[in-house]
Amino acid sequence: MNYPYTYPHTVENLFGEILIFQSIVEENGEKKLMLLNKLSPGAGPPFHVHYKQDEGLTVNSGLLGYQVDGEEEKFLHEGERVVFKRGEMHRFWNAGEDILECEGWVKPANTLDYFLTGIYNSMNKAGKAEGDPFDSAFLMTRYKSEYDLKDIPNFVKKVVFPITVVVGKLLGKYKHFKDAPKPIQ
């Protein structure tokens, strides 16, 4: 897979999340994406899943709250870590009062940098967490074999998003996605 960015590559959204894709390293024959997260108090991604990737976070400073779907909330302090296995619905957030900084990784790297850059850009473009309807529909439909969000109803994912993508293509809304990497099947 060709990675569309040079590293480090930084994305930021209007909701207190900064994500720095630091590098891609080789580990046991797989590409591993190295990350740095900076989250404002209360900020963090909603329940989500990486179907084809494991994700690890180590707290550098601050208090990390996290939850695996169906389990109790848990908290990590400086130096502590968590690993989310592929297919495990999870969320994490800054549970403290200061900036939370975590080092992380995702393995294999796959399309995560492209997907999250598109999601953050969509959120910033729309000024809301749901993002721009056309961009969000495109990304969630194109990469549905890799990522999912718990809070989006199935009807929206299976009916509304595909219709929105067709309309978006007809309206020429996806020129900025012309070099989108193919999803991992």
C-alpha positions as CSV (number, residue, x, y, z in Angstrom):
1,M,0.0,0.0,0.0
2,N,1.2,3.5,-0.8
3,Y,0.8,5.9,2.1
4,P,-0.4,9.3,0.9
5,Y,1.4,11.4,3.6
6,T,4.9,12.2,4.6
7,Y,5.5,11.8,8.3
8,P,5.0,13.4,10.7
9,H,1.5,14.3,9.6
10,T,-0.7,16.2,12.0
11,V,-4.5,16.5,12.0
12,E,-6.6,18.5,14.4
13,N,-10.4,18.9,14.8
14,L,-12.4,21.6,16.4
15,F,-13.3,19.4,19.3
16,G,-10.0,19.3,21.1
17,E,-8.3,16.4,19.4
18,I,-4.8,16.6,17.9
19,L,-3.5,13.4,16.2
20,I,0.1,13.3,15.0
21,F,0.9,10.3,12.7
22,Q,4.6,10.1,13.5
23,S,5.9,7.3,11.3
24,I,5.4,3.9,9.8
25,V,7.7,1.2,11.1
26,E,8.1,-2.4,10.0
27,E,7.3,-5.0,12.8
28,N,7.1,-8.8,12.1
29,G,6.5,-8.2,8.4
30,E,3.6,-5.7,9.0
31,K,3.5,-1.9,8.7
32,K,2.8,-0.3,12.1
33,L,1.6,3.3,12.3
34,M,3.1,5.2,15.3
35,L,0.9,8.0,16.7
36,L,0.8,10.8,19.3
37,N,-2.6,11.9,20.7
38,K,-3.3,15.2,22.5
39,L,-6.8,15.5,23.9
40,S,-8.4,18.4,25.7
41,P,-10.4,17.6,28.8
42,G,-13.5,15.5,27.9
43,A,-12.3,15.1,24.3
44,G,-11.9,11.7,22.5
45,P,-13.4,9.6,19.8
46,P,-16.8,7.9,20.2
47,F,-17.3,4.2,20.4
48,H,-15.6,2.8,17.3
49,V,-14.0,-0.4,16.0
50,H,-11.0,-1.2,13.8
51,Y,-12.0,-4.5,12.2
52,K,-8.5,-5.3,10.8
53,Q,-6.2,-3.5,13.3
54,D,-5.0,-3.7,16.8
55,E,-4.5,-0.4,18.6
56,G,-2.3,0.4,21.6
57,L,-2.1,3.6,23.8
58,T,0.4,4.5,26.5
59,V,-0.3,7.6,28.7
60,N,2.5,10.1,28.6
61,S,0.7,12.6,30.8
62,G,-2.9,13.1,32.1
63,L,-5.7,10.7,32.8
64,L,-7.1,8.4,30.1
65,G,-10.6,7.1,30.4
66,Y,-11.5,4.1,28.2
67,Q,-14.2,1.6,27.8
68,V,-14.7,-1.6,25.8
69,D,-18.3,-2.0,24.7
70,G,-20.3,-3.9,27.3
71,E,-17.6,-3.4,30.1
72,E,-17.1,-0.8,32.8
73,E,-15.2,2.4,32.3
74,K,-11.5,2.1,33.3
75,F,-8.8,4.7,33.8
76,L,-5.1,4.9,33.2
77,H,-2.4,7.2,34.6
78,E,1.0,8.2,33.3
79,G,3.0,5.2,32.1
80,E,0.1,2.8,31.9
81,R,-1.2,1.3,28.7
82,V,-4.1,-0.4,27.0
83,V,-4.4,-2.5,23.9
84,F,-7.6,-2.8,21.9
85,K,-7.7,-5.9,19.8
86,R,-9.1,-5.8,16.2
87,G,-12.9,-6.1,16.2
88,E,-13.2,-4.8,19.7
89,M,-15.6,-1.8,19.9
90,H,-14.1,0.8,22.2
91,R,-13.8,4.4,23.1
92,F,-11.3,6.6,25.0
93,W,-11.3,10.2,26.3
94,N,-9.4,12.7,28.4
95,A,-10.8,12.0,31.9
96,G,-8.6,14.7,33.5
97,E,-8.5,18.4,33.8
98,D,-5.2,18.9,31.8
99,I,-4.2,18.0,28.3
100,L,-3.9,14.2,27.9
101,E,-1.0,13.0,25.8
102,C,-0.7,9.4,24.7
103,E,1.7,7.6,22.5
104,G,0.0,5.0,20.4
105,W,0.2,2.6,17.5
106,V,-2.1,0.8,15.1
107,K,-1.0,-2.4,13.4
108,P,-1.2,-3.0,10.5
109,A,-1.3,0.6,9.4
110,N,-3.7,0.1,6.5
111,T,-5.7,3.2,5.7
112,L,-6.1,4.7,9.2
113,D,-4.1,7.9,8.5
114,Y,-6.2,8.6,5.3
115,F,-9.5,7.8,7.0
116,L,-8.9,9.8,10.1
117,T,-7.5,12.8,8.2
118,G,-10.7,12.7,6.1
119,I,-12.9,12.4,9.2
120,Y,-11.2,15.3,11.0
121,N,-11.4,17.5,7.8
122,S,-15.0,16.6,7.5
123,M,-15.7,17.6,11.1
124,N,-13.9,20.9,10.7
125,K,-15.6,21.7,7.4
126,A,-19.1,21.2,8.9
127,G,-18.2,22.6,12.4
128,K,-19.9,19.6,14.0
129,A,-18.9,16.2,15.3
130,E,-20.9,14.4,12.6
131,G,-18.9,16.0,9.9
132,D,-20.0,17.1,6.5
133,P,-22.8,14.7,5.4
134,F,-21.3,13.9,2.0
135,D,-17.7,13.5,3.2
136,S,-18.8,11.4,6.2
137,A,-21.0,9.2,4.0
138,F,-18.2,8.6,1.5
139,L,-15.6,7.7,4.2
140,M,-17.9,5.5,6.2
141,T,-19.2,3.7,3.1
142,R,-15.8,3.3,1.4
143,Y,-14.1,2.0,4.5
144,K,-16.9,0.0,6.1
145,S,-14.9,-3.2,5.9
146,E,-12.3,-1.5,8.2
147,Y,-14.0,0.9,10.6
148,D,-17.3,1.5,12.2
149,L,-19.0,3.8,14.7
150,K,-21.4,2.4,17.2
151,D,-23.8,5.4,17.3
152,I,-24.7,5.5,13.7
153,P,-27.9,3.6,13.1
154,N,-27.8,0.6,10.7
155,F,-30.4,2.2,8.5
156,V,-28.2,5.2,8.0
157,K,-25.1,3.0,7.2
158,K,-27.0,0.7,4.9
159,V,-29.4,3.0,3.1
160,V,-28.8,6.7,3.8
161,F,-25.0,6.7,3.4
162,P,-25.0,4.8,0.0
163,I,-27.7,7.1,-1.4
164,T,-25.8,10.1,-0.2
165,V,-22.6,8.8,-1.9
166,V,-24.5,8.4,-5.2
167,V,-25.9,11.9,-5.0
168,G,-22.5,13.2,-3.9
169,K,-20.9,11.6,-7.0
170,L,-23.5,13.1,-9.3
171,L,-22.9,16.6,-7.7
172,G,-19.1,16.3,-8.0
173,K,-18.5,16.4,-4.3
174,Y,-15.7,13.9,-4.1
175,K,-12.9,15.4,-6.2
176,H,-10.8,15.8,-3.0
177,F,-11.1,12.0,-2.5
178,K,-9.8,11.1,-6.0
179,D,-6.6,9.5,-4.6
180,A,-8.4,7.7,-1.7
181,P,-6.6,4.4,-1.1
182,K,-8.6,1.2,-1.7
183,P,-10.2,-0.3,1.4
184,I,-8.8,-3.4,2.9
185,Q,-11.2,-6.3,2.3
